[in-house]
Amino acid sequence: MTESKAMNLRFPDPEQRAAIAAAAREAGVSMQEYILSAAYDRATAVERRFLEGFRMSMDRSGAAFAAEPATIDPTAEQRASERAARHEMGQRAQPGRGDAA
């Protein structure tokens, strides 16, 4: 015997519920499917950002290990580039910057 369980979709803000219901209707899906799809899209976007940052880190690390011993000390330009990359990654990591669920 299979039993279907629906999500309990309670919204304290009636305008929020109406906006989500309208977006779900426009997409041609149920509210439950719309919300789950949005949550999945957000989670995979976070994963993609993490993997991109990890790949960039691995590329920088690989270059450092491949460098000649005399070139290991970073130049002023390299240090500035690293500071800019850290700043950019910090900006991306801040929650609530236009991420819609």
Accessible surface in RSA format (square Angstrom, percent):
REM  Atomic radii and reference values for relative SASA: ProtOr
REM  Chains: A
REM  Algorithm: Lee & Richards
REM  Probe-radius: 1.40
REM  Slices: 20
REM RES _ NUM      All-atoms   Total-Side   Main-Chain    Non-polar    All polar
REM                ABS   REL    ABS   REL    ABS   REL    ABS   REL    ABS   REL
RES MET A   1   236.34 122.4 149.11  98.7  87.23 207.7 123.54 105.0 112.80 149.4
RES THR A   2   142.24 101.2 112.63 114.2  29.60  70.5  84.78 113.9  57.45  86.9
RES GLU A   3   140.19  80.5 108.62  82.2  31.57  75.2  43.66  84.4  96.53  78.8
RES SER A   4   113.60  96.0  76.96 102.7  36.64  84.4  52.57 111.9  61.03  85.5
RES LYS A   5   169.09  82.5 142.58  87.5  26.52  63.1  89.93  80.9  79.17  84.3
RES ALA A   6    89.08  81.9  57.36  88.5  31.72  72.2  60.00  84.5  29.08  77.0
RES MET A   7    69.57  36.0  50.57  33.5  19.00  45.2  56.07  47.7  13.50  17.9
RES ASN A   8   107.14  73.9  73.97  71.5  33.18  79.9  39.82  95.8  67.33  65.1
RES LEU A   9    43.64  24.3  27.02  19.3  16.62  41.8  28.92  20.3  14.71  39.6
RES ARG A  10   194.51  81.7 168.84  86.1  25.67  61.1  66.52  90.9 127.99  77.6
RES PHE A  11    44.70  22.4  20.87  12.9  23.82  62.0  21.49  13.0  23.21  66.4
RES PRO A  12   134.24  97.8  95.96  87.5  38.28 139.1 109.79  90.6  24.44 151.9
RES ASP A  13    67.28  47.1  63.92  63.6   3.36   7.9  24.77  58.3  42.51  42.4
RES PRO A  14   103.95  75.8  95.19  86.8   8.76  31.8  99.74  82.4   4.20  26.1
RES GLU A  15   138.95  79.8 131.19  99.3   7.75  18.5  49.15  95.1  89.79  73.3
RES GLN A  16    86.48  48.4  79.68  58.2   6.80  16.2  24.19  51.5  62.30  47.2
RES ARG A  17   101.90  42.8 101.90  51.9   0.00   0.0  31.98  43.7  69.92  42.4
RES ALA A  18    60.59  55.7  50.99  78.7   9.60  21.8  57.81  81.4   2.78   7.4
RES ALA A  19    64.01  58.9  49.57  76.5  14.44  32.8  58.49  82.4   5.52  14.6
RES ILE A  20    34.26  19.5  33.22  24.7   1.05   2.5  34.26  24.7   0.00   0.0
RES ALA A  21    18.73  17.2  17.64  27.2   1.10   2.5  17.84  25.1   0.90   2.4
RES ALA A  22    45.74  42.1  41.41  63.9   4.33   9.8  42.16  59.4   3.58   9.5
RES ALA A  23    31.53  29.0  23.34  36.0   8.19  18.6  28.90  40.7   2.64   7.0
RES ALA A  24     2.02   1.9   2.02   3.1   0.00   0.0   2.02   2.9   0.00   0.0
RES ARG A  25   170.54  71.6 149.80  76.4  20.73  49.4  78.60 107.4  91.94  55.7
RES GLU A  26   162.27  93.2 125.15  94.7  37.12  88.4  49.46  95.7 112.82  92.1
RES ALA A  27    61.37  56.4  26.83  41.4  34.54  78.6  38.44  54.1  22.93  60.7
RES GLY A  28    65.68  81.0   0.00   N/A  65.68  81.0  34.68  95.2  31.00  69.4
RES VAL A  29    48.69  32.0  31.27  28.3  17.42  42.0  39.74  34.5   8.95  24.3
RES SER A  30    66.55  56.2  50.26  67.1  16.29  37.5  53.44 113.8  13.11  18.4
RES MET A  31    29.75  15.4  24.42  16.2   5.32  12.7  13.68  11.6  16.07  21.3
RES GLN A  32    56.23  31.4  55.32  40.4   0.90   2.2  11.73  25.0  44.50  33.8
RES GLU A  33    95.39  54.8  92.32  69.8   3.07   7.3  32.07  62.0  63.33  51.7
RES TYR A  34    70.08  32.7  69.19  39.4   0.88   2.3  33.88  25.5  36.20  44.6
RES ILE A  35    42.21  24.0  40.08  29.9   2.13   5.1  41.40  29.8   0.81   2.2
RES LEU A  36    93.53  52.1  89.74  64.2   3.79   9.5  89.98  63.2   3.55   9.5
RES SER A  37    54.49  46.0  46.83  62.5   7.67  17.7  26.34  56.1  28.16  39.4
RES ALA A  38    23.82  21.9  16.36  25.2   7.46  17.0  21.93  30.9   1.89   5.0
RES ALA A  39    53.65  49.3  45.40  70.1   8.25  18.8  48.82  68.7   4.84  12.8
RES TYR A  40   149.02  69.6 142.78  81.2   6.25  16.3 107.32  80.6  41.71  51.4
RES ASP A  41    82.16  57.6  79.07  78.7   3.09   7.3  27.69  65.2  54.48  54.3
RES ARG A  42    89.89  37.7  83.67  42.7   6.22  14.8  29.76  40.7  60.13  36.4
RES ALA A  43    62.06  57.1  48.59  75.0  13.47  30.6  56.39  79.4   5.67  15.0
RES THR A  44    26.67  19.0  26.06  26.4   0.61   1.5  21.89  29.4   4.78   7.2
RES ALA A  45    26.75  24.6  25.26  39.0   1.49   3.4  25.82  36.4   0.93   2.5
RES VAL A  46    79.19  52.1  78.21  70.8   0.98   2.4  78.35  68.1   0.84   2.3
RES GLU A  47    96.75  55.5  91.46  69.2   5.29  12.6  30.02  58.1  66.73  54.5
RES ARG A  48   145.88  61.3 140.82  71.8   5.07  12.1  71.75  98.1  74.14  44.9
RES ARG A  49    87.74  36.8  83.39  42.5   4.35  10.4  48.76  66.6  38.98  23.6
RES PHE A  50   135.19  67.6 124.55  77.1  10.64  27.7 133.92  81.2   1.27   3.6
RES LEU A  51    93.83  52.3  89.95  64.4   3.88   9.7  90.60  63.6   3.23   8.7
RES GLU A  52    71.09  40.8  66.34  50.2   4.74  11.3  23.20  44.9  47.88  39.1
RES GLY A  53    10.04  12.4   0.00   N/A  10.04  12.4   6.50  17.8   3.55   7.9
RES PHE A  54   109.84  55.0 102.74  63.6   7.10  18.5 107.41  65.1   2.43   7.0
RES ARG A  55   120.65  50.7 117.93  60.1   2.72   6.5  68.34  93.4  52.31  31.7
RES MET A  56    47.36  24.5  45.51  30.1   1.85   4.4  32.64  27.7  14.72  19.5
RES SER A  57    45.73  38.6  44.75  59.7   0.98   2.3  13.81  29.4  31.91  44.7
RES MET A  58   105.78  54.8 100.06  66.2   5.72  13.6  83.11  70.7  22.67  30.0
RES ASP A  59    81.99  57.4  68.73  68.4  13.26  31.4  33.27  78.3  48.72  48.6
RES ARG A  60   110.28  46.3 100.44  51.2   9.84  23.4  56.94  77.8  53.34  32.3
RES SER A  61    45.64  38.6  40.29  53.8   5.34  12.3  19.58  41.7  26.06  36.5
RES GLY A  62    39.24  48.4   0.00   N/A  39.24  48.4  34.60  94.9   4.65  10.4
RES ALA A  63    66.44  61.1  50.97  78.7  15.46  35.2  59.28  83.5   7.16  19.0
RES ALA A  64    58.29  53.6  45.05  69.5  13.24  30.1  53.74  75.7   4.55  12.1
RES PHE A  65   180.68  90.4 151.06  93.6  29.61  77.1 154.05  93.4  26.63  76.2
RES ALA A  66    86.16  79.2  49.58  76.5  36.58  83.2  60.91  85.8  25.25  66.9
RES ALA A  67    34.48  31.7  14.36  22.2  20.12  45.8  24.25  34.2  10.23  27.1
RES GLU A  68   119.84  68.8 116.44  88.1   3.40   8.1  45.03  87.1  74.81  61.1
RES PRO A  69   108.59  79.1  94.02  85.7  14.57  53.0  94.28  77.8  14.31  88.9
RES ALA A  70    99.02  91.0  60.85  93.9  38.17  86.8  73.59 103.6  25.43  67.4
RES THR A  71    83.66  59.5  67.99  68.9  15.67  37.4  69.79  93.7  13.86  21.0
RES ILE A  72   104.67  59.6  88.43  65.9  16.24  39.1  91.37  65.8  13.30  36.1
RES ASP A  73   117.48  82.3 107.58 107.1   9.90  23.4  28.80  67.8  88.68  88.4
RES PRO A  74    51.99  37.9  44.49  40.6   7.50  27.2  45.60  37.6   6.39  39.7
RES THR A  75    77.76  55.3  70.13  71.1   7.63  18.2  75.40 101.3   2.36   3.6
RES ALA A  76    71.27  65.5  62.03  95.7   9.24  21.0  63.41  89.3   7.86  20.8
RES GLU A  77   142.84  82.0 133.20 100.8   9.64  22.9  51.95 100.5  90.88  74.2
RES GLN A  78    86.99  48.6  84.10  61.5   2.89   6.9  29.10  61.9  57.89  43.9
RES ARG A  79   109.43  45.9 108.38  55.2   1.04   2.5  39.73  54.3  69.70  42.2
RES ALA A  80    45.95  42.3  40.53  62.5   5.42  12.3  41.42  58.3   4.54  12.0
RES SER A  81    68.50  57.9  58.96  78.7   9.55  22.0  28.39  60.5  40.11  56.2
RES GLU A  82    70.04  40.2  67.52  51.1   2.52   6.0  18.41  35.6  51.63  42.2
RES ARG A  83   134.48  56.5 129.98  66.3   4.49  10.7  57.31  78.3  77.17  46.8
RES ALA A  84    61.46  56.5  50.55  78.0  10.92  24.8  58.01  81.7   3.45   9.1
RES ALA A  85    26.56  24.4  20.75  32.0   5.81  13.2  26.44  37.2   0.12   0.3
RES ARG A  86   151.91  63.8 140.68  71.7  11.23  26.7  77.87 106.4  74.04  44.9
RES HIS A  87   118.75  64.9 109.64  76.2   9.11  23.3  76.30  78.6  42.45  49.4
RES GLU A  88    81.69  46.9  78.69  59.5   3.01   7.2  30.89  59.8  50.80  41.5
RES MET A  89    61.19  31.7  58.42  38.7   2.77   6.6  58.42  49.7   2.77   3.7
RES GLY A  90    36.31  44.8   0.00   N/A  36.31  44.8  32.55  89.3   3.76   8.4
RES GLN A  91    59.83  33.5  59.11  43.2   0.72   1.7  23.66  50.4  36.17  27.4
RES ARG A  92   100.31  42.1  85.24  43.5  15.06  35.9  35.98  49.2  64.32  39.0
RES ALA A  93    81.43  74.9  49.63  76.6  31.81  72.4  61.49  86.6  19.94  52.8
RES GLN A  94    85.57  47.9  81.69  59.7   3.88   9.2  26.54  56.5  59.03  44.8
RES PRO A  95   122.31  89.1  99.12  90.4  23.19  84.3 105.29  86.9  17.03 105.8
RES GLY A  96    64.03  79.0   0.00   N/A  64.03  79.0  33.40  91.7  30.62  68.6
RES ARG A  97   139.40  58.5 110.39  56.3  29.01  69.1  38.43  52.5 100.97  61.2
RES GLY A  98    77.10  95.1   0.00   N/A  77.10  95.1  44.07 120.9  33.03  74.0
RES ASP A  99    56.11  39.3  33.21  33.1  22.90  54.1   7.91  18.6  48.20  48.1
RES ALA A 100    93.84  86.3  63.03  97.3  30.81  70.1  69.19  97.4  24.65  65.3
RES ALA A 101    85.75  78.8  40.14  61.9  45.61 103.7  45.60  64.2  40.15 106.4
END  Absolute sums over single chains surface
CHAIN  1 A     8618.9       7064.1       1554.8       5122.1       3496.8
END  Absolute sums over all chains
TOTAL          8618.9       7064.1       1554.8       5122.1       3496.8
